[in-house]
Amino acid sequence: MTTRVEVLIVGAGFSGLGLAALLDRAGIRSFRILEAADDVGGTWRENTYPGCACDIPAPLYSFSFAQKADWTRLFARQGEILAYLRGFARDRGLTGRIDFGAKVANARWRDGERDWELTTAGGRRFLARFLVTAVGPLHHPVRPALPGVAGFRGPVFHSAEWAHDVDLTGRRVVVIGTGASAVQFVPAIVDRVAELTVFQRTPPWILPKADRAFDARERRLLRWLPGYRQRLRRHLFQVHEHRAPGFVDGAAGMAATAEYARRLLEKQVEDPELRARLTPDYAIGCKRLLISSDWYPALTRPHVRVRTGEIARVRPDGVVGADGVVSPAEVIIYGTGFDAHDNLTRLPVHGRDGLALTEVWRDGAQAYLGTTVSGFPNLFVLGGPNTGLGHNSQIFMIEAQARYVVACLRRMRRRGLTSIEVRPEAQRRFVAWVHARMAATVWQSGGCRSWYQRPRSALNTVLWPDTAVAFAERTRRVRFTDYRFEPPAGTPEH
């Protein structure tokens, strides 16, 4: 069966749903969303581990044009964010325009027809003038290849695929990784387990999490006064945006933040040996800056051990560190994050003359404004290379990109154009600026290796090296001189 639409969106998380809503509002209503899973929500559908929550305040971690009036907490938990996305899709009439269980098998640009042909694993065929990938960067879990893990006698699972049928009560548990997920789920399980060993390669910088429930008065104001919601959102945005210089202009502006983090460590960890083990040796902000008020207290519990260094191998009954010491284990949990670099290339996308996106991005993903790619007409990438943020809400970036896509499509409609493709020289100029700007940031100069960087090259293809406002300004208007257009057949090229 073949379905023909103007716009085909892959992914029903924040990016895909947000773009669909803006397309509908702009009068572009010929679109479908393909979702491989059976529900909306993206990473907020898949991550259900204990303690899962957002580290951006809820009023800011939501669409500006669909603000939720009844958040229960300042930092929303996973279930509440997923409910928001489900409600958003339902209220905007998007649910009926989503094909669930539709895993993309192949996407191919047809030069002669000037459209995209996409097939799913189930045999569906779609034809679309425009293809938008909205699959998100935090989707494919990273599992280290540990020698001997196949012979481990107990359950082994990743935090993004939490085994809720595994009872951790009274068990000896080994956690591998100390990133954003582990910082949340370790405090949530620490009181249930008999023994807990946490393996870290490098300790994270931690700031306290000022989470709290909204009281009755605040909830009334949020519900009945839209102006109050707007002011709160603007305030939270400015608070976070003011942190940008400390990241993008190197570590010099982060001295006060580093001292604040050190005081938290000194206050919550009395044991000098453990405190030394938990003290980072790189500039604050170089790795993702984490917020938690219960991470350090969890690690100071008498039945918890923190080990630094590589893992040599896994035995049937435990994990062996590089020092040869065995940590007995009945359950192993990976808190090792996601592959944020090759996620987009897992979609088999082929552009002009059969050019594969995997080949183009073999040495690192790059795109003009993180959104369009030379050689791939009528393709837009939401959450593309160098559109991530280390200091503010990702939803702001998603909206900026989505509005940019809508602006391109509306212009093409008005002019009767059939294809849009960024000029290679425009893309090269932009990518050169990104990496020149990135060199001065704390992410590249702070003395660490992080998941922001490609493992082999250390190239940072994840983060935007400037303020969120600067990205919004760059995407506010489309510079059509940076693009090549094709008119309908038989008319002069624009």
C-alpha positions in Angstrom: 0.0 0.0 0.0 1.3 3.4 -0.9 0.5 6.6 1.0 1.4 10.0 -0.6 1.8 13.1 1.6 3.6 16.4 1.4 5.6 16.0 4.6 6.7 12.7 6.2 8.1 13.0 9.8 10.0 10.1 11.4 9.7 10.1 15.1 6.9 11.0 17.6 8.9 12.6 20.4 9.1 16.2 21.3 10.6 17.1 17.9 8.2 15.2 15.6 5.1 16.3 17.6 6.2 19.9 17.8 6.9 20.2 14.1 3.6 18.5 13.3 1.7 21.0 15.4 3.4 24.0 13.8 2.8 22.6 10.3 -0.9 22.2 11.1 -1.0 25.7 12.4 0.6 27.0 9.2 -2.0 25.3 7.1 0.3 22.5 5.9 -1.9 19.6 6.8 -0.7 16.9 4.4 1.7 15.1 6.7 2.1 11.8 8.5 4.3 10.8 11.4 6.0 7.4 11.4 6.8 6.0 14.9 8.6 2.7 15.3 7.2 2.2 18.8 3.5 1.8 19.9 3.3 5.2 21.7 4.5 8.8 21.5 7.1 10.2 23.8 10.6 9.2 22.4 13.2 9.1 25.2 10.5 9.9 27.8 8.6 6.8 26.7 11.6 4.5 26.8 13.3 5.6 30.0 11.3 4.3 32.9 14.0 3.7 35.4 13.4 4.6 39.1 13.9 8.2 39.8 13.8 9.2 36.1 13.1 13.0 35.8 14.1 16.1 33.9 17.0 18.3 34.9 15.4 21.4 33.3 12.5 23.0 35.1 9.1 21.8 33.8 7.7 25.2 32.8 10.7 25.5 30.5 10.8 21.9 29.3 7.5 22.2 27.3 6.4 23.9 24.2 6.1 27.7 24.4 2.8 27.5 22.5 1.3 24.7 24.7 2.3 25.4 28.2 1.0 22.9 30.8 -0.9 24.7 33.6 -0.7 21.9 36.2 2.8 20.7 36.7 3.1 19.2 40.1 6.9 19.8 40.6 9.5 22.2 39.4 11.5 19.3 37.9 8.9 17.0 36.3 9.3 13.3 36.5 9.2 10.9 33.6 5.6 9.9 33.9 4.4 13.5 34.0 6.4 14.5 30.9 5.1 11.5 29.0 1.5 12.3 30.0 2.1 15.9 28.7 3.3 14.6 25.3 0.4 12.2 25.1 -2.1 14.9 26.0 -0.4 17.3 23.5 -0.7 14.8 20.7 -4.4 14.1 21.5 -5.4 17.7 22.0 -3.7 18.8 18.8 -5.4 16.0 16.8 -2.0 14.4 16.0 -2.6 10.9 17.3 -4.7 9.9 14.4 -2.0 11.0 12.0 0.7 8.8 13.4 1.5 5.3 12.1 2.7 3.3 15.1 4.9 0.3 14.7 6.4 1.8 11.5 10.1 1.2 11.5 11.9 2.7 8.6 13.6 0.2 6.3 14.8 2.6 3.6 14.4 6.2 2.5 15.5 7.2 -1.0 15.4 10.5 -2.9 14.0 10.1 -6.4 15.7 12.7 -8.6 13.3 12.5 -11.5 10.2 12.7 -9.4 11.7 15.2 -6.9 10.3 13.4 -3.9 11.2 10.9 -1.2 10.3 7.2 -1.3 10.2 5.5 2.1 9.5 1.9 3.0 8.8 0.4 6.4 9.9 -2.9 7.8 6.2 -3.9 7.6 6.1 -3.3 3.8 4.3 0.1 3.8 5.4 2.5 1.1 5.3 6.3 1.4 5.9 9.0 -1.1 6.6 12.5 0.2 7.9 15.8 -1.1 9.7 16.5 2.2 11.3 14.1 4.7 11.9 15.2 8.3 13.9 13.0 10.7 13.0 13.7 14.3 14.5 10.6 15.9 16.4 12.4 18.7 20.0 11.8 19.8 19.3 9.9 23.1 17.7 6.8 21.7 20.3 3.9 21.3 21.8 2.8 24.6 25.6 2.2 24.8 26.6 -1.1 26.3 30.3 -1.7 26.9 31.7 -4.9 25.5 32.8 -6.4 28.8 34.7 -9.7 28.6 32.7 -12.5 30.3 29.4 -10.7 30.6 27.6 -13.4 28.6 28.5 -15.9 31.4 27.1 -13.8 34.2 24.5 -15.7 36.2 22.1 -12.8 37.0 20.2 -10.2 35.1 22.1 -7.6 33.1 20.2 -4.6 31.7 20.7 -0.9 30.7 18.9 1.9 32.6 17.1 2.8 29.3 15.6 -0.7 29.2 14.9 -1.1 32.9 13.8 -4.7 33.9 10.9 -3.9 36.1 10.4 -7.6 36.7 13.7 -7.9 38.5 13.3 -7.4 42.2 16.4 -5.7 43.6 15.4 -6.1 47.2 18.3 -7.7 49.2 20.4 -8.2 46.1 24.0 -7.4 45.5 24.0 -4.9 42.6 26.8 -3.5 40.4 26.2 -0.2 38.6 28.5 0.7 35.7 28.6 4.4 34.9 28.0 7.6 36.8 26.2 9.8 34.3 22.9 11.6 34.3 20.8 8.4 34.5 22.9 6.7 37.3 22.8 9.9 39.3 19.0 9.5 39.4 18.4 5.8 39.7 21.2 4.9 42.2 19.6 7.1 45.0 16.2 5.5 44.1 17.4 1.9 44.6 20.0 2.3 47.3 17.7 1.5 50.2 16.4 -1.7 48.5 19.7 -3.4 47.8 21.9 -5.4 50.1 25.1 -4.2 48.6 25.8 -1.7 45.8 29.1 -1.2 43.9 29.3 1.8 41.5 32.1 1.7 38.9 33.1 5.1 37.6 35.7 6.1 35.0 35.7 9.7 36.1 33.5 11.4 38.7 30.9 13.9 37.5 30.6 17.5 38.8 27.4 17.7 40.9 25.3 20.7 41.8 22.3 20.5 44.2 18.9 20.0 42.6 16.5 22.7 43.9 13.4 20.5 43.3 10.2 21.1 45.1 6.5 20.6 44.7 4.4 23.5 43.5 2.2 24.6 46.4 -1.5 25.2 46.1 -1.1 29.0 45.6 1.4 28.5 42.8 -0.8 25.9 41.1 -3.7 28.3 41.2 -1.6 31.0 39.6 -0.3 28.7 36.9 -3.7 27.4 36.1 -5.7 30.7 36.0 -3.1 33.3 35.0 -1.5 32.7 31.6 0.6 35.8 32.2 2.1 34.3 35.3 3.0 31.1 33.3 4.7 33.3 30.7 6.7 35.3 33.3 7.9 32.2 35.1 9.0 30.6 31.8 10.9 33.8 30.8 12.5 34.0 34.2 13.7 30.4 34.1 14.9 30.8 30.5 17.0 33.8 31.5 18.5 32.1 34.5 19.7 29.3 32.4 20.8 31.4 29.4 23.0 33.5 31.7 25.0 30.3 32.3 26.0 30.1 28.6 29.2 32.2 28.8 30.7 29.9 31.3 30.5 27.0 28.9 31.1 28.6 25.5 33.9 31.0 26.5 36.0 28.4 28.4 36.2 27.5 32.0 37.2 30.9 33.4 33.6 32.0 34.0 32.8 28.9 36.0 34.9 29.5 39.0 32.0 30.4 41.3 30.0 27.4 40.1 32.9 25.1 40.7 33.3 26.4 44.2 29.6 25.9 44.8 29.9 22.2 43.7 33.0 21.7 45.9 31.1 22.9 48.9 28.3 20.5 48.2 30.8 17.6 48.0 32.5 18.7 51.2 29.2 19.1 53.0 27.7 15.8 52.0 30.8 13.5 52.0 32.8 13.5 55.2 35.2 10.6 54.4 38.3 12.3 52.9 39.2 9.2 50.9 35.8 8.9 49.3 35.7 12.6 48.8 39.0 12.5 46.9 37.5 9.7 44.7 34.5 11.8 43.9 36.5 15.0 43.1 36.7 15.6 39.3 40.1 16.4 37.8 38.8 18.3 34.8 37.1 21.7 34.4 33.5 22.0 35.5 31.2 21.9 32.5 33.6 19.8 30.4 31.3 16.8 30.9 27.6 17.2 31.3 27.0 19.1 34.5 24.6 17.1 36.7 22.2 18.2 39.4 21.3 16.0 42.4 20.9 16.5 46.1 20.9 12.8 47.0 23.7 11.3 44.9 26.5 12.0 47.4 24.4 10.8 50.4 23.6 7.6 48.5 27.3 6.9 48.0 28.1 7.4 51.6 25.8 4.6 52.8 27.7 1.8 54.6 26.7 -0.8 52.1 27.8 1.2 49.0 31.3 1.1 47.4 32.6 3.4 44.7 35.3 2.1 42.5 37.3 4.1 39.9 38.9 2.6 36.8 38.3 0.2 34.0 36.5 -3.2 34.3 38.8 -6.1 33.5 36.1 -8.8 33.1 32.9 -10.1 34.4 32.7 -13.4 36.3 29.5 -15.5 36.8 29.3 -14.1 40.3 30.8 -10.7 40.1 32.7 -7.9 38.3 36.5 -7.7 38.3 38.2 -4.3 38.2 41.5 -3.5 36.5 43.1 -3.9 40.0 42.0 -7.5 40.2 39.5 -6.9 43.0 36.2 -8.7 42.6 32.9 -7.0 43.4 30.3 -9.7 44.1 27.1 -9.2 42.1 23.7 -10.7 41.5 22.5 -8.0 39.1 24.5 -5.7 36.8 23.0 -2.4 35.6 24.5 -0.2 32.9 24.2 3.5 33.4 26.4 4.1 30.4 24.3 6.5 28.4 23.5 6.7 24.7 25.2 6.8 21.3 24.5 10.4 20.4 26.6 10.4 17.2 25.6 7.5 15.0 21.9 7.5 15.9 20.8 9.5 12.9 22.7 7.3 10.5 20.9 4.3 11.7 18.1 5.5 9.4 19.0 4.2 5.9 18.7 7.5 4.1 20.0 8.0 0.5 20.1 11.3 -1.3 21.1 12.5 -4.8 22.5 9.7 -7.0 22.0 7.2 -4.2 24.4 9.0 -1.8 24.2 7.4 1.6 24.0 9.6 4.7 26.1 7.0 6.6 28.9 7.6 4.0 28.6 11.4 4.1 28.8 11.4 7.9 31.4 8.7 8.3 33.9 11.1 9.9 31.3 13.1 11.8 27.8 14.4 11.3 27.5 17.9 9.9 24.6 20.0 8.6 23.8 23.6 7.8 22.2 25.1 11.0 22.1 21.4 12.1 19.0 21.2 9.9 19.8 20.7 6.2 22.4 18.6 4.4 24.0 19.2 1.1 23.3 16.3 -1.3 19.9 15.6 0.3 17.2 17.7 -1.2 14.0 18.3 0.8 15.5 16.6 3.9 15.3 18.3 7.2 17.0 17.0 10.4 15.5 18.0 13.8 17.9 17.5 16.7 20.7 17.3 14.1 24.4 17.8 14.6 25.5 20.6 16.9 22.0 21.6 18.0 22.2 20.2 21.5 22.5 22.4 24.6 24.6 22.1 27.6 23.0 25.0 29.5 19.3 25.5 28.6 16.1 23.7 27.5 16.4 21.6 24.4 12.7 22.4 23.6 13.7 25.9 22.7 16.1 24.6 20.1 13.5 22.2 18.8 11.0 25.0 18.3 13.6 27.2 16.5 14.3 24.4 14.1 10.7 23.5 13.6 9.8 27.1 12.8 12.7 27.2 10.3 11.4 24.2 8.5 7.9 25.7 8.3 9.4 28.9 6.9 11.2 27.0 4.2 8.1 25.1 3.2 5.8 28.1 3.2 8.3 30.0 0.9 8.4 27.0 -1.5 4.6 26.9 -1.6 4.4 30.5 -2.5 7.0 30.3 -5.2 5.9 26.9 -6.6 9.3 25.4 -6.0 9.7 21.6 -5.9 13.0 21.1 -4.1 15.4 22.9 -1.7 19.0 21.9 -1.0 21.7 23.7 0.9 24.6 24.8 -1.2 27.8 22.9 -0.2 29.8 26.1 0.2 27.2 27.4 2.6 27.3 24.2 4.7 31.1 24.3 4.7 31.2 27.9 5.9 28.8 27.1 8.7 30.5 23.9 9.8 33.9 25.7 9.9 32.4 28.4 12.1 30.9 25.8 14.5 34.2 24.0 15.0 36.3 27.1 15.3 33.9 28.4 17.9 33.8 25.0 19.6 37.5 25.0 20.2 37.3 27.7 22.8 34.4 26.1 24.8 34.9 24.2 28.0 33.7 21.1 26.3 36.8 21.0 24.1 39.3 22.8 26.4 38.3 21.6 29.8 40.6 18.5 30.0 38.1 15.7 29.6 36.6 13.3 27.1 32.8 13.1 27.0 29.9 11.7 25.1 29.6 15.0 23.4 32.7 14.1 21.4 33.1 11.4 18.8 35.1 8.5 20.4 37.9 8.4 17.8 38.3 12.0 16.7 37.1 13.9 19.8 35.1 16.0 17.4 32.1 17.6 19.2 29.1 17.0 16.9 26.5 17.3 19.6 26.5 20.7 21.1 25.7 24.2 19.9 28.7 26.4 20.7 26.8 29.6 21.6 23.7 30.8 23.4 20.3 29.5 22.6 19.2 33.0 21.7 22.0 33.1 19.1 20.6 29.9 17.5 17.2 31.4 17.4 18.5 34.5 15.7 20.3 32.5 13.0 17.2 30.5 12.3 14.7 33.3 12.5 14.9 34.0 8.8 15.9 31.7 5.9 18.8 32.9 3.9 17.6 31.6 0.6 20.9 32.6 -1.1 22.4 29.7 0.8 20.1 27.3 -1.0 19.6 25.8 -4.4 16.0 25.5 -5.6 14.3 23.6 -8.4 11.2 24.9 -10.0 8.4 22.7 -11.6 9.6 20.9 -14.7 9.7 23.2 -17.8 10.3 26.5 -15.9 13.5 28.4 -15.4 15.5 27.6 -12.3 15.4 30.0 -9.3 
